[in-house]
Amino acid sequence: MKSIVAENLVKSYGKGDREVKALDHLSLEVEEGTVLSILGPNGAGKTTTVRVLATLLKPDSGRATVGGIDVINNPKAVREIIGLSGQYAAVDETLTGWDNLVMFGRLYHLSSQAANARASELLEQFSLTDAAKRPIKTFSGGMRRRLDLAASLIIRPKVLFLDEPTTGLDPRGRMEMWKVIEKLVDEGVTLLLTTQYLEEADQLADEIAVIDRGKVIARGTSDELKTQVGGERLELVVAESDLAAARAIADRVGNTHSSVDAGLRKISTPVSTGGDALVALVRELDLAKIHPLDIALKRPSLDDVFMSLTGHAAEEIKEESEKIVKSKKGGRS
Amino acid sequence: MRAVSDSLVIMKRQLLQLTRVPEVLIFNTIQPVMFVLLFRYVFAGLGTGIKGGYVQLLMPGIFVQTVTFTLAATAQGMAQDMEKGLIDRFRSLPISRAAVVTGRTLGDGLLNIVVIAVMGTAGYIVGWRPTSGLLKIALGFLMLLLFGYALSWAGIFAGLVAKDARVVANISFLFTFPLTFLSNAFASTTSMPKALQYFAEWNPVSTMVAAVRQLFGFQNIFGATKNSFPSQHPIQTSLLYMVLIMAIFVPLSVQRYKNTNK
């Protein structure tokens, strides 16, 4: 059963020349109990998608259902089954972690007793019991995000939306968040997660939808996307004096034309025979008495995926679209 | 029924904030108390010939000024919640669309009760003695609270529209501060230029001050506007203003909250 369905969502801001299409006929589906990661740079439409699906924003056109319920016509029923956490859905920073969870519990119409019990349970589950009586202001970034996530789990939602759950966290905080999220997924929640970290999508998602300028431009499992971009390649770093000779060998092994980054002294060769090609390359280099500084068989990274799908690196668009977003007076993607 | 209990949860949130950050309450009360003391002694000369001294005229003025500033406080709080994304979270919850904004106005209303009680005590200490009898005094306080509550709704709207807490606090203050001085709150309007006297006479702050003075048992001093409707019927005019403010801003605010989409 499809837990989340979006069909042809359109949402634009501004008018005329300055019109920005945040969503441009975006469609996606998420099977119940699975994780879909929406991957894209800032301004691609990730947050707008989540805001529409979480009933915060009405699209200009298109339709969407969450848990089989129409998001546009019956938002209240949708709110009963979803949890939302992320960049923007927040908690009250002057209150303690405990205060916040109890308050949100009450707003989910739990009895005062049940709200208290649920708050303790969640604090325990997210290793926040010690900090429970401190104002959120004093929390570390990672703790704050965990509490934010806890607040979205009060009613044990069927569908969870996490909007860039680890943006701005340090590596340790990110690992902790990932652990928590993986556990939730094991317990069977349907998760839609947005991220601009390719690694994060790779780690957490069953399926990835790459979006760019408000459109899904590719979707599939991480492996499928990588295959779509093309096969593996050999990467070889050698001393400067060996560069030309090594390149000739690489060209021969790959039976193709290698690209060379002279500055990094790196040779990159597309290959189709995987491990065999690597063995062949090593053997030939050895015969030619060239000592590689680094040698590897690489599968394309999701960065490569993005590059090949959009024709520009994720970083480039990021700046471009941030400008667009800023020009519409502080709006968000 | 749920809408009511949801609002109360939001209101309780503000009370909790006060216990977690008591400075807010302290700063909220220090300023009006400081005004009471400053005006009471600096402008004591304005009270010659008034039975009981200037403080009798001053207290209603300062009470009204303080509740008028509720507009800025509410606007700032609302804009802060917008900035932080708290409003997004509330909007993702299965609660009535009116609950969050209503809860905030109730919370700010409760804060006003505390502030007014502290000010009243300070006023009493420096010689303020209402003379009209308990019921009328209670009605006077009730009007003050209602006026603050009505303005709070205007603040909700301002906060939702502005989104930037510091900007909206400054703008609301720039709007309310002159309003409280272009009135009869601190001095009689008789020495103002004619045009200003007419403005001051219809200024809701003036009608409120006049109404509260009347309920506390003191006569207003009127100049050119002696026979005008608002000076003849300050209580009715003030109530009319409150109804008007609420009739405009309650639906506007709820609508705006519903459609907040950045």
Interface residues (C-beta under 8 A of the other chain):
Chain A: R51 A54 T55 L56 L57 K58 K76 R79 E80 I82 L84 Q87 Y88 A89 A90 V91 D92 E93 T94 L95 T96 D99 M103 F104 R106 L107 Y108 H109 P135 A151 S152 G330 G331 R332
Chain B: R2 D6 V9 I10 K12 R13 L16 Q17 R20 V21 K84 G85 L86 D88 R89 F90 R91 S92 L93 P94 I95 K163 N261 K262
